[in-house]
Amino acid sequence: MKKTATDNVFNYDAINTLFHRRSIREYDDNEVKKDMLNVILLAAMHAPSYENRQPWHFIVINDEMMLNFLKDSLQDNIKINSKAVIIVCADTKKDNQKGWWIQDCAAATQNILLAVHSLGLVSTWYGIHPVKHLKELIKKKFNLPGNIQPFSLITLGYPKNEVKHELIPSRFTQEKIHFNGW
Ligand SMILES: Cc1cc2nc3c(=O)[nH]c(=O)nc-3n(C[C@H](O)[C@H](O)[C@H](O)COP(=O)(O)O)c2cc1C
């Protein structure tokens, strides 16, 4: 039987993955295969969400023409040079306008970054919410219905240059940990 990227999806070491993931902003020309995108989106949809409402939607852009369209639209704000982009959005009707969608979409976005890294690809999270002009631009360019809010934009693909996935020891800050109270 033909092997797909989903076959060993449960074998990845999550801790190792989250320690070594980095934001990488330069990509080569290799396409991100559809079965990889499916694993990444499956990971996104496994994020926790308020009352398990799963308000997210994902706009996947991997068509050359659409990538160029996005590149032109965002040129002053976000450098698009990857072969795939995912825009994480929320259906605000799903959380009765309470605002939980922001945390739900952040969890889904982080799952995407970790899944991408697990699969040997790289990515960067670009904030869309709460930047008004970016939100308006995405809403307009992609004809989003009124109840759909864009949250983040993730560029992903194969790295242009060799990536040194090193631990960053300085990120552990003892002073930021408060056991049993501030
Ligand atoms: C909410 C959010 C918004 C971000 N927006 C941008 C952005 O607009 N441009 C960018 O280059 N990186 C953006 N990043 C990536 C951060 O710069 C990056 O995560 C941070 O510098 C830490 O580096 P690391 O991801 O390699 O650990 C964003 C990250 C988050 C979580």
The ligand as an ORCA input file, in Angstrom:
! r2SCAN-3c Opt
* xyz 0 1
  C       1.337     36.832     17.528
  C       2.601     36.769     16.706
  C       2.771     37.661     15.664
  C       3.940     37.595     14.897
  N       4.081     38.469     13.846
  C       5.211     38.462     13.116
  C       5.369     39.380     12.037
  O       4.504     40.195     11.739
  N       6.530     39.340     11.333
  C       7.515     38.420     11.620
  O       8.535     38.441     10.931
  N       7.388     37.532     12.626
  C       6.259     37.532     13.384
  N       6.113     36.632     14.422
  C       7.197     35.667     14.732
  C       8.033     36.162     15.907
  O       8.844     37.241     15.485
  C       8.921     34.994     16.439
  O       8.092     33.948     16.879
  C       9.817     35.449     17.588
  O      10.778     36.366     17.133
  C      10.536     34.283     18.258
  O      11.322     33.573     17.331
  P      11.095     32.013     17.067
  O       9.700     31.848     16.498
  O      12.171     31.641     16.085
  O      11.230     31.281     18.364
  C       4.962     36.650     15.201
  C       4.749     35.748     16.249
  C       3.587     35.796     16.992
  C       3.368     34.775     18.086
*
